[in-house]
Each structure stands twice: as structure tokens, then as C-alpha cells.
């Protein structure tokens, strides 16, 4: 179906979030400068983003109607197949958006290439219309990304582009039973991360570098994380597993192939959570009696790429 209008997904700038928090620009500036940060950097970032947003809207308006949707509305926004999705922001916004699109292609635009690496942002405001026109003509080339799926025994379901966090909502210990490749054990930890190959450079990477750094004290170095997780795999790691009379730490990391499931049964009476891609406000409750099964989803994310 040919797109009839475009949806521009964006997030608030740091400056906008601060003004929202402190009510006025002056109060936000006072807070930033008092903490020793550079207020000018906030202003420059804000100005660059809105310049990019204006450019994207101006160019889009020549070929298709469009409107802006803020990231905060993603969990409740209903996407339709007659829409063309433009993501304007940092890499994390691509991850936050992809799981709600049910395979619809995304044109991801880096609003400030001098500031953001843009691993998932192949376009800039000056060239993104090539991707838009390819999607409108149904002649686009895309990068297909594996999504992870968490399904609960009460029927609820959630997808992740980068990773899942399964654990407590506060700085307490998670208690659960973990089942992996036919083996199970009781565990207590600060939670579990399950990552896709796309997310391996994110939260999973930070856990890897922490443990690799600790290994160096013993004179050992771990393998590089790049390439350890393939496109058709997920990797899970247990954060800070605690060994006690009632909890074990034998299964603290592993790979899940397509069709394999990681089963986690909650033993937390309250404050258990499952959320994906860093959006804590959109979560599934994971309290006592709840069983989560984590594996590769049937859906995939489709990121439009540049072509010659």
C-alpha cells in the first residue's frame, strides 16, 4: 500500500526536558550552570535538532502530508500500513520505535551528525528524501533486524529491538527460577538482560566491559563482544548473581538460537518488572507466579538503508 502520510517520530531535547522539569528556561539554566555543566552546549544541541526537524518537515511536505509524534506516545500510538515512518533522533529512538511498527520500514535520520555516531541512522536531513521516495515507490532496500519477545503465562507480550531487562523496579535483589537448555536453578541477582545482536553494542556491552575489566585483575582478557551474538541469536546475562544457600550462579550467561526459550519464574512478591529498550514506563509486571518465556520474535524490524 502506498503511504498516504508520514509520521515523524522525535524525542524531547535535553533542554526541553529541563524546562519541563524546572518550569522556565531561566530556572533550567541556573540549575545546569550551578552544577558546573555547559549551558551553551544544551542550547546548541537544541538549536541543531530543531533546525533538522524544520528541514525534514519542509522537504517531506513537498511530497506527502506529515505530522509529529513524540516518543512518549509510542506505547499507545496506532501505526497503520498507509503511513511512512521517519525517525529523527539518536540511535535509541530507532530501538524505541521499531518494536511498535510490526515490520513497517523506517527511514532513520541523524539530526546532528557532528554530535551523534548514528549507528542506526543512515540518513541526514540533506539526503533522507531518497529513502522516502524509495519507500513510496516500494523499491527500498532495508536492513532486517531480529527482535526479541517476552511472553507471560497470563497472555501478555512485549517486543525488544535492543534488549530486555527482567528484574526489580528498585535497587533490590530479584528472586526467580531460571530454566535454560533443560536445566534450572534458583537465582538472586540485580536482574537479567537479554540482548539482540543489534543491542550487543548497548547495555550488554557495558556489562561485558565491566566483567572483562574485572578479569584483567587476574591477568585474563575476554574475547571481544563484537560478533559473539549473531543476527539469529539472543544473548542473556545475569547481573551480579548472588551465591547463597538458596541461590546458585551456574547459569549466568548463554545464547538462545531461534526456537529456543529462556524461562524465568518470578519469586518476587512485588516490584518485579520487564521492560525493553530502556523505556521503564512501558513495562510488564513480573511478580510471584508469573512465568516469562524469552526468545526470538516472529516479527522483524526493517531499517531502510542507502543505495547507490
N, C-alpha and C positions, 0 to 999 in steps of 0.2 A: 504493500500500500504506500502510495506517495505521501510524504509528510505534508500536512496542511499548515502547521505552525510549529515554531521552535520553542523549546523550554531552555532557558539559561539558568543553570544551577550555580549559585555562588554562596560564599560564606561571608560573615562579617569580617572586616579588617580588625586588626588588634586595636586600632584607635577607636573604632565604632564600639567594640566590646567594652573598652574602658569608659567611654562616655556613657554607655548604657548602665554600667556599674556605678559610676560616680555622679551621674545626672547632668553634669555640664562638662564642656571641653576644658574650661579653666581648672576645675577640680581634678580632672583626669591628668592634666599637665602637671599640676602641683604634686600629685601622687608619684608620677613617673620620675620627675626631676628630683624629688626628695629621696627616692630610692637609689639615685645615682645613675639612672638609665638616660639614654639619649632621646629626648622627646622629638627632635628633628627627624630621627630615623623612623619613628612612628608616623609622622606627618608625610614623609617622602613615600613610605610604603603605601599609605592610604591614597595619596595622590596618584601614584603609578597604577594602582589597582583600578581606580575609578576612570582613569584615562583609558585603560584597556577595556573596561566594561563599556564605556561610551563608544569606542571604536568597534567593538564586537556588535553592539546593537545597531550602529549606523550601517555597517556592512550587511548584517543579516536582513535589515529592513528593506533592502533593495530587492530581495528575492522571496522573503517569507515573513509572515507575521510572527511576532515573538513576545514572550513575557518572561519575567524573572521569578524564580522560586528560590527562597533562602534554604540553606541546608537544614535548618531546624524543622522545616515542614516535610522533609523527605519521608519519615516513617508513615505519614498519613496521606501523602500525595498519591493520587491515582494516575499512573502513566498510561497512555494509550498508544496503540500502534501507528496512529496517524501523526505522532509527534516526532520531532527531531531534537535530540538531546545534546546540548552544548554544556560542557563542564568548564568553568572558568575559576581557577584557583590552584591550590597546591595539590601534590600527589594524593594526600589523604582524602581530599574531596572526591577524587575519582573512585577510591575504595568505598567511601560512604555512599556514593550514588549507584554504583554498579549492581549491588545486590537487590535493588528495587526495580530494575529495568527488565527482568525476565528475558534477557537476551537481546534487547534493543541495542543498536550500535550507539556509541558515544563518540563525540568529537571533543577531545580534551585540549584545552588551550592554556598555555602558560602566560599569566598576565604580566610577569616580570622576570624575564629570563636572566637578568643580571643578579637576581636575588634568590631564585628557586632553581634547584637542579632539574626538576621536571622529568624524572624517570618515566612517568606515566603520562606526560604531557607533550605529545609530538608536535603540536601546532603552537603558533604565536598569533597575536591579533592580525598581523600583516598577511598571513598565508592560510588561515583556517578555513577560508571560504572554499578552497579546493576540496577539502574534506566534506564540507557541507554539500557542495554540488554533486560529489560522487554518491553521497547517501541519497540525495533527492532523485538521482538517476538510477539508484540501485546498482551502482557499479563500483562500490567501495571495496577496499581490501582492509581486513581487520586482524588484529592480534586477539586470539581467543585465550581467555584466562580461566583457569579452573576455580570454581567456588567451593567452599566448604559448607556443610549442612549440619545443623544440630536439630534433632527431633526428640521430643519428650514423650513420655508414656501417657501424657494427657492430650496428645494430639497437636500441641503447639510446635512451631517450626521456625527456624531462623537461618539465614544465609550469611556467609562472610566472604569478602573479597581477599582480605589480608589474613585475618586471624580471629579466633575466638578466645575470650577469657572465661574460664569457668572457676568460680571461687567466691570468696566473701565480698560484701559490699564495703567493708571497712578493714582496718588493719588487724584482723583476727585470723585464726587458723581455719582453713577449710578441712572438713572431715568427710570422707567419702570412700566408696569401694570402687576401685578401678579394674576393669577387665580388658585385657589386650592379648590377642592371639591365643585365646583359650585359657589364659592364666589370669588370676585375680588376686588382689591384695588390698587390705585396708591401708589408707594413707591419710596423713595430716600434712598440709603444706599451705603456702600462701596462694595456691591456685594453680591451674593448668592453662597453658597456652597451646592452642592447636593452630598451626600456620599453613597456609598455601605456599606454593613456590613463589608467587608474587610477593607475599608478605615476609619472605625469608630475609629481606633486607631491612625489615622494620623491627617490631618488638622481639621477634625470635633472635634477630641479630644481636640485640642488646644483651639478651640472656647468654648467648653464645660467647660474646666477648668478655662478659663477666666471669664465666666459668673457665674460659681459656686463660684469662689473666690470673686466676687463682691457681691453675695448673702449672703456670710458669714458676711458681714458688717451689715446686717440686722438680723443676728442670724439664718439664714436658710441655710440648706445644700441640694443640689440637689441629685437626685439619681445617682448612678454610671452609666456611659455610657455603660459599658460592658453589652451586652445582650439587650440593648434598640433597636437595629436595627437587625432584623432577616435576614437570607440569602435571603429571598424572599421580601425584602423591601429596599427602599431607604429613607434616611432622608435628608431634606433640612433645612438650617438655613440662615436667612438674617443677614448679618454682619452689625453691627452699624446702625440700621434703624433710620432715622431721622423723627421726628414728626413735621409737619408744617400744614399750611392751605391747602397745595396742596399734602401732602403725609401722609399716615397712617402707623401704626405699630401694626396692629391687627393680622396679619398672618406672624409671623416671624420664625416659625418652624413647621415641620409636617412630617408625614410618608407617603410614597407612596407605596401602595400594587401593586402587579403585575397586569397590565392592567390599572392602574390609571396614569394620566399625570399631571404634573405641567406645566402650560402655562405661558410664560413670553414674553411680547411685549415690545421691546426696544423703549424708548423715547430719546435716546442719539444720537445727530446728527453725532458724530464721536467718535472714540477710544473705542467703545464697543467691547468686546471680549468674546469668550467662549473657554476655553482650559481645558484639562483634565490631571490629574495625574502630575501636576506641570510642564509640558512641554509648556512653554509660546510661543515658536517659532512655534508650530503647533497649530494654532487657527482658529476659525471661526469668521468672522466679525459679530458683533451684534449691528448694528446701527438702527436708526429710521426706523420703518416699518417692521423690522424683528421680527418674532414670533418664539420662541423656545419652543418645547414640550419635556419635560424631563420625562423619565420613564425607566422601566427595559427593557433591550435589549433582543432580541431573542437569540443572541449569548451568550456563556458562556466561561469562562477561565478554563483551565484544567491543574492543577499543579500536576505533578507526585509525589507520596509520597513513603516513605519507607515501605517495607513489610518484614515480618519475613521469 
